[in-house]
């Protein structure tokens, strides 16, 4: 008998479960909080000073909102997840504005990290 042609791969995509999506969103928020605080601490350490300490405020506020207000998605019902995603989107927008302000205003801290964040 002739050999059977190879079976084509399925064309439908598997849909991730709600638990997988919420865990990924939670990990993204935690990672973003760690990165923005780390960048701010590094930039502050390059040019420490009382006025330079102001660059710590937006990332610390962002980390607070990402970790405590947006909440851990993995234990939220699906109806509450949209509010957390909205909060994390607004925090990202606020961080972009903060980085743009750091690039525009005179500062002794390194500008390349603010540019990378933007």
VEXDREN-2710 file (C-alpha; in Angstrom, 1 decimal):
% VEXDREN-2710
k/r/px/py/pz
1/UNK/0.0/0.0/0.0
2/UNK/1.2/3.6/-0.6
3/UNK/2.5/5.5/2.4
4/UNK/0.1/7.9/4.0
5/UNK/0.9/11.6/3.5
6/UNK/2.2/13.3/6.6
7/UNK/-0.5/14.7/8.8
8/UNK/-0.6/18.5/8.6
9/UNK/-0.2/20.4/11.9
10/UNK/-3.4/21.7/13.4
11/UNK/-4.3/25.1/12.2
12/UNK/-6.2/26.2/15.3
13/UNK/-4.3/27.9/18.1
14/UNK/-4.7/26.7/21.6
15/UNK/-6.3/29.3/23.9
16/UNK/-4.4/29.9/27.2
17/UNK/-6.4/29.5/30.4
18/UNK/-7.4/32.5/32.5
19/UNK/-4.9/31.3/35.2
20/UNK/-2.0/31.4/32.7
21/UNK/-3.0/34.9/31.4
22/UNK/-3.3/36.3/34.9
23/UNK/0.0/34.8/36.0
24/UNK/1.7/36.3/33.0
25/UNK/0.2/39.7/33.7
26/UNK/1.2/39.6/37.3
27/UNK/4.8/38.6/36.4
28/UNK/4.9/41.5/33.9
29/UNK/3.9/44.0/36.5
30/UNK/6.3/42.7/39.1
31/UNK/9.2/42.7/36.5
32/UNK/8.3/46.3/35.5
33/UNK/8.3/47.4/39.1
34/UNK/11.7/45.9/39.8
35/UNK/13.2/47.3/36.6
36/UNK/12.0/50.9/37.0
37/UNK/13.0/51.1/40.7
38/UNK/16.4/49.5/39.9
39/UNK/17.0/52.0/37.1
40/UNK/16.1/55.0/39.4
41/UNK/18.3/53.8/42.1
42/UNK/21.2/53.3/39.7
43/UNK/20.7/56.8/38.1
44/UNK/20.5/58.3/41.6
45/UNK/23.7/56.5/42.6
46/UNK/25.5/58.1/39.7
47/UNK/24.7/61.6/40.9
48/UNK/23.4/61.5/44.4
49/UNK/21.9/64.7/45.9
50/UNK/18.8/66.0/47.5
51/UNK/17.4/67.4/44.3
52/UNK/18.4/64.2/42.4
53/UNK/16.3/62.2/44.9
54/UNK/13.2/63.4/43.0
55/UNK/14.0/60.9/40.3
56/UNK/13.1/58.2/42.8
57/UNK/9.5/59.3/43.3
58/UNK/7.9/58.3/40.0
59/UNK/9.4/54.8/40.0
60/UNK/8.5/54.2/43.6
61/UNK/5.0/55.4/43.0
62/UNK/4.8/53.2/39.9
63/UNK/6.0/50.2/41.9
64/UNK/3.4/50.8/44.5
65/UNK/0.6/51.0/42.0
66/UNK/1.8/48.0/40.0
67/UNK/2.3/45.8/43.1
68/UNK/-0.5/46.9/45.4
69/UNK/-3.2/48.7/43.4
70/UNK/-3.2/46.7/40.2
71/UNK/-3.0/43.7/42.4
72/UNK/-1.8/40.2/41.9
73/UNK/-3.9/38.9/39.0
74/UNK/-3.5/35.3/39.8
75/UNK/-6.0/35.4/42.6
76/UNK/-8.5/37.8/41.0
77/UNK/-11.8/36.8/39.3
78/UNK/-11.8/37.6/35.6
79/UNK/-14.2/40.6/36.1
80/UNK/-11.6/42.3/38.3
81/UNK/-8.6/41.8/36.0
82/UNK/-9.6/44.5/33.6
83/UNK/-9.3/47.1/36.4
84/UNK/-5.8/45.9/37.2
85/UNK/-4.8/46.0/33.5
86/UNK/-6.2/49.6/33.3
87/UNK/-4.1/50.6/36.3
88/UNK/-0.9/49.0/34.9
89/UNK/-1.5/50.7/31.5
90/UNK/-2.0/54.1/33.2
91/UNK/1.2/53.5/35.2
92/UNK/3.1/52.8/32.1
93/UNK/1.9/56.0/30.5
94/UNK/2.9/58.0/33.6
95/UNK/6.3/56.4/33.5
96/UNK/6.8/57.4/29.9
97/UNK/5.9/61.0/30.8
98/UNK/8.3/60.8/33.7
99/UNK/11.1/59.6/31.4
100/UNK/10.3/62.3/28.9
101/UNK/10.5/64.9/31.6
102/UNK/13.9/63.5/32.8
103/UNK/15.2/63.8/29.3
104/UNK/14.0/67.4/28.8
105/UNK/15.0/68.8/32.2
106/UNK/18.6/69.5/33.2
107/UNK/19.9/66.7/35.4
108/UNK/23.2/65.3/36.6
109/UNK/21.9/61.7/36.3
110/UNK/22.6/59.6/33.2
111/UNK/20.1/60.4/30.4
112/UNK/20.7/57.1/28.4
113/UNK/18.7/55.1/30.9
114/UNK/15.7/57.4/30.9
115/UNK/15.9/57.3/27.1
116/UNK/15.9/53.5/27.2
117/UNK/12.9/53.6/29.5
118/UNK/11.0/55.9/27.1
END
